[in-house]
Amino acid sequence: MEHPNLEVGNIIKLKKPHPCGSSEWEILRTGADFRLKCEGCGHQVMVPRRLVEKNLRGLRSREE
C-alpha cells in the first residue's frame, strides 16, 4: 500500500506506542528506510519503509 504523503516533516501515528508512551513520530528522512523521531522523548530510530506503511494509523502535516 503506497502512501504518497509520507514526507519529511510530517507527523505519523503508528500502531504500537514507543516505550515512553507516545505513538506519534516525526519523519526526518525517507527512502528505503525512514528515520523517525519520537514526539514524546526525542529518540530517533531507522525503520524499513514496509514496516512504517504496514503499521501506519494516522498522518498529519507539521503545521497542524
Backbone torsions as a table, in degrees:
resi	resn	phi	psi	omega
1	MET	NA	116.6	-177.0
2	GLU	-85.0	133.2	176.4
3	HIS	-117.2	97.6	-174.2
4	PRO	-69.3	-17.8	-175.9
5	ASN	-93.1	12.2	177.2
6	LEU	-81.1	95.1	-176.2
7	GLU	-124.8	158.6	177.2
8	VAL	-58.4	132.7	179.5
9	GLY	99.2	-18.7	178.6
10	ASN	-74.2	156.1	177.1
11	ILE	-107.6	128.6	178.7
12	ILE	-117.4	152.0	174.9
13	LYS	-110.1	126.9	-179.6
14	LEU	-104.7	162.5	-175.9
15	LYS	-57.8	-52.7	-177.5
16	LYS	-99.8	138.5	177.6
17	PRO	-75.5	156.4	173.0
18	HIS	-69.7	155.1	178.9
19	PRO	-54.7	-22.9	178.4
20	CYS	-75.2	-13.3	177.7
21	GLY	110.6	-15.2	-178.3
22	SER	-86.3	140.4	176.0
23	SER	-106.3	1.4	-176.5
24	GLU	-102.9	138.6	-177.3
25	TRP	-132.8	141.6	173.5
26	GLU	-94.2	135.1	177.4
27	ILE	-82.0	120.7	178.6
28	LEU	-101.4	-27.1	-179.0
29	ARG	-152.3	142.7	176.0
30	THR	-120.4	167.9	-179.3
31	GLY	145.6	-146.5	176.3
32	ALA	-66.0	-32.0	174.2
33	ASP	-119.9	151.3	175.7
34	PHE	-107.7	138.8	167.6
35	ARG	-99.1	121.4	-177.6
36	LEU	-117.5	144.7	175.8
37	LYS	-117.4	124.9	178.9
38	CYS	-64.3	131.1	179.2
39	GLU	-74.1	-18.4	-179.2
40	GLY	-81.8	-54.2	-172.8
41	CYS	-116.3	-9.2	178.2
42	GLY	87.2	1.5	179.0
43	HIS	-64.1	138.2	180.0
44	GLN	-110.7	139.5	179.4
45	VAL	-137.7	154.8	171.9
46	MET	-104.1	129.0	-176.4
47	VAL	-131.8	134.9	176.5
48	PRO	-59.7	144.6	-178.1
49	ARG	-53.9	-43.9	-176.0
50	ARG	-63.0	-33.9	177.9
51	LEU	-70.1	-38.8	177.6
52	VAL	-63.1	-47.6	-178.2
53	GLU	-64.5	-35.8	-179.1
54	LYS	-69.7	-38.4	-173.7
55	ASN	-99.5	6.0	-178.8
56	LEU	-67.9	130.7	179.0
57	ARG	-122.0	-13.9	-180.0
58	GLY	-167.2	156.9	-178.0
59	LEU	-146.9	134.4	173.3
60	ARG	-146.7	156.2	178.9
61	SER	-81.0	164.4	-175.5
62	ARG	-63.3	-31.9	-173.6
63	GLU	-73.6	-21.9	-175.3
64	GLU	-69.3	NA	NA
